[in-house]
Amino acid sequence: MAHLQAAAVKKIHEICDRYAEEKTPLMMILSDIQKEYGYIPLEVQELVSERTGVSVAEIYGVVTFYSFFSLTPKGKYVIGVCLGTACYVKGAQQVLDKFSEIIGIKAGETSKDGLFTLDALRCIGACGIAPAVTINGKVYPKLTVDAVPKIVAEYKAMEANNQ
């Protein structure tokens, strides 16, 4: 915890205390921390453990089990490619491969510039619009490999305009 700044420690304590009266607060605490910081490193898990009495092993198990929690920082734009059955049979793997090729990272990685994270997801419940991709919550339905370069270029252009 020596790496955490005092303000971060205080904020994490506040998040833990917010759910002190809950019977099973862990998911709510971790969710709020993920929203606040974008990831939940081991030192934060240790702090939550100290504050709640839940073992680090149990916290780590929850963080690594659920795909919406992350142990490492995510990119500004998180690209989730659904690889559920409906999406997969309609070409989602090729879409994922194209994103990987263009951005230069594999699924589960974040680009060196911190701009993109590429995630391979299981079913996201969008089977009727397969193959589906999400970027920071925005859904791209019936995505084709040919559309991927344009989408990546649009996000890079937005970023260039913001600087």
C-alpha positions in Angstrom: 0.0 0.0 0.0 3.0 2.3 0.0 2.3 2.9 -3.7 -1.2 4.3 -3.1 -1.5 8.0 -2.4 -3.3 9.1 0.7 -6.2 10.5 -1.3 -6.7 7.1 -2.9 -6.5 5.3 0.4 -9.1 7.7 1.8 -11.4 7.2 -1.2 -11.2 3.4 -0.9 -12.0 3.6 2.8 -15.0 5.8 1.9 -16.2 3.2 -0.6 -15.8 0.4 1.9 -17.6 2.3 4.6 -20.5 3.2 2.3 -21.4 -0.5 2.4 -20.6 -1.3 6.0 -24.2 -2.2 6.8 -24.6 -4.5 3.9 -24.6 -8.3 4.5 -22.4 -9.1 1.5 -20.8 -5.8 0.3 -17.8 -7.1 -1.7 -19.3 -6.9 -5.2 -20.6 -3.4 -4.5 -17.3 -2.2 -3.1 -15.3 -3.7 -6.0 -17.7 -2.3 -8.6 -17.4 1.2 -7.1 -13.6 0.9 -7.0 -13.5 -0.4 -10.6 -15.7 2.6 -11.7 -13.5 5.1 -9.8 -10.1 3.8 -10.9 -10.6 1.5 -13.8 -8.9 -1.5 -12.2 -8.3 -3.2 -8.9 -4.7 -4.0 -8.3 -3.5 -6.3 -5.5 -2.5 -3.4 -3.2 -6.1 -2.1 -3.4 -7.4 -5.7 -2.7 -5.2 -5.8 0.4 -6.7 -2.5 1.6 -10.2 -3.7 1.0 -9.4 -6.9 2.9 -8.1 -4.9 5.9 -11.1 -2.7 5.9 -13.8 -5.4 5.4 -12.2 -8.5 7.0 -12.7 -10.4 3.7 -9.6 -12.4 2.8 -7.4 -11.2 0.0 -7.7 -14.7 -1.6 -11.5 -14.3 -1.7 -11.3 -10.8 -3.1 -8.7 -11.9 -5.7 -11.0 -14.8 -6.6 -13.9 -12.4 -7.3 -11.8 -9.9 -9.2 -10.4 -12.6 -11.5 -13.7 -14.5 -11.9 -15.8 -11.7 -13.2 -14.7 -10.2 -16.6 -15.9 -6.7 -15.7 -13.2 -6.4 -13.1 -9.6 -5.9 -14.1 -6.2 -6.2 -12.4 -4.6 -3.8 -14.8 -5.5 -0.4 -16.2 -7.8 -0.4 -19.2 -7.4 1.8 -22.2 -9.5 4.9 -22.8 -11.6 2.9 -25.3 -12.4 -0.6 -24.3 -13.3 -2.7 -27.3 -15.3 -5.8 -26.5 -15.8 -8.3 -29.2 -18.6 -10.9 -28.5 -17.5 -14.4 -29.2 -20.7 -16.0 -28.1 -22.1 -18.7 -30.4 -24.3 -16.5 -32.6 -21.5 -13.9 -33.0 -18.8 -16.5 -33.5 -20.6 -18.2 -36.3 -21.3 -14.9 -38.0 -17.6 -14.0 -38.1 -16.7 -12.4 -34.7 -13.3 -14.1 -34.5 -12.3 -12.5 -37.8 -13.5 -9.1 -36.5 -11.5 -9.6 -33.3 -8.4 -10.6 -35.4 -8.8 -7.4 -37.5 -9.0 -5.2 -34.4 -5.9 -7.0 -33.1 -4.0 -6.5 -36.3 -4.8 -2.8 -36.7 -4.2 -1.8 -33.0 -1.3 -4.2 -32.6 -2.5 -5.9 -29.4 -4.0 -9.3 -28.6 -7.3 -9.8 -26.7 -6.8 -9.0 -23.0 -4.1 -6.4 -23.8 -4.0 -2.6 -23.8 -2.1 -0.5 -26.4 1.1 1.1 -25.3 -0.4 4.6 -25.7 -3.3 3.6 -23.3 -5.9 4.4 -26.0 -7.3 0.9 -26.6 -8.0 -2.3 -24.7 -9.2 -5.3 -26.7 -11.4 -7.8 -24.9 -12.8 -11.1 -26.2 -16.2 -11.4 -24.5 -18.6 -14.3 -24.1 -22.2 -13.8 -24.9 -23.3 -10.2 -24.4 -27.0 -10.9 -25.2 -27.0 -9.3 -28.6 -27.5 -12.4 -30.6 -30.0 -10.9 -33.0 -27.4 -8.3 -34.2 -24.5 -10.7 -34.4 -21.6 -10.2 -34.6 -21.7 -7.4 -32.0 -18.9 -5.2 -30.7 -19.1 -2.7 -27.8 -16.8 0.2 -27.3 -17.3 1.9 -24.0 -20.9 0.8 -23.9 -21.7 1.8 -27.5 -22.9 -1.2 -29.5 -21.9 -1.8 -33.1 -24.3 -4.3 -34.6 -23.7 -6.8 -37.4 -20.1 -5.6 -37.6 -18.0 -6.7 -40.6 -14.2 -7.0 -40.9 -14.3 -4.2 -43.5 -15.8 -1.8 -41.0 -13.1 -2.3 -38.4 -10.4 0.1 -39.9 -12.9 2.9 -40.1 -14.0 2.5 -36.5 -10.5 2.5 -35.2 -9.7 5.5 -37.4 -12.7 7.4 -36.0 -11.6 6.8 -32.4 -8.0 7.8 -33.2 -9.3 11.0 -34.9 -11.5 11.8 -31.8 -8.5 11.5 -29.6 -6.3 13.6 -31.9 -9.1 16.3 -31.9 -9.2 16.2 -28.1 -5.5 17.0 -27.7 
